[in-house]
């Protein structure tokens, strides 16, 4: 019996089949993994328009909330910076004073009156002393604040300007504070009026009316301060002194002295003033002393002399009676 060696061709065919199965399984795995990726990519594509739509809607809402204000686009240089607040209107009080030497004070004062009316203001005060070449005049001009500087220049052309002083005061904080206090006080008055409408008894009505009167008075006081402040800010004040050709300029105020010598001078002046006061009082009293004092002194002298004479007579009588009584004993 003979045995035959197996052929190697079957083993080769089995290896080829096994390799084909492994390759088919790998391809199936790759196909299954690529399918979700494709579906994800397909889902991401429609998501991008939705995000863009949401962003556009958000920007539209911001525009509506801001009252139609433009919104900076993404990536703009001002993105992330706080919005700029509107500029606060400043309330400034302008005050000025000038001294001008003119040939004719009365005519120059008339020009200032016309100047104030032409600028939309008025004359707040007018004092004139007409004395030929020594005439003087002082006028107070109330001019709109926006024409303050131009009016000063016009006044300087009336004659020869000798001095000019200008000062400003920022009262914005006062204006804002007054407005807030008036608003709060008005709300307080409204609340008390509502309580008055609900009051039932006479006692309640009387009590609420008293409180309402007090708060209304405070409100009117605040409104009066506001009107005064508004007047000062709306109209500037310019004081003008006009001097005639021969009029003397007002003396400049002397600077206050300090130190030992200044104190010594002040003390000596005070002592001299005190002495003058004492002498003045003595001078005022002396006539009364002469008129009334001399008669009173004469009366006093006569009464004293009479008293002494009476005492002397009494003592003499007593002395004379004593020896006589001893002799009788």
PyMOL commands that set and color helices and strands:
alter all, ss='L'
color gray80, all
select helices_A, chain A and resi 9-65+105-118+132-134+145-156+172-198+202-234+260-328
alter helices_A, ss='H'
color red, helices_A
select strands_A, chain A and resi 92-101+122-129+136-144+160-170+235-243
alter strands_A, ss='S'
color yellow, strands_A
deselect
rebuild
show_as cartoon
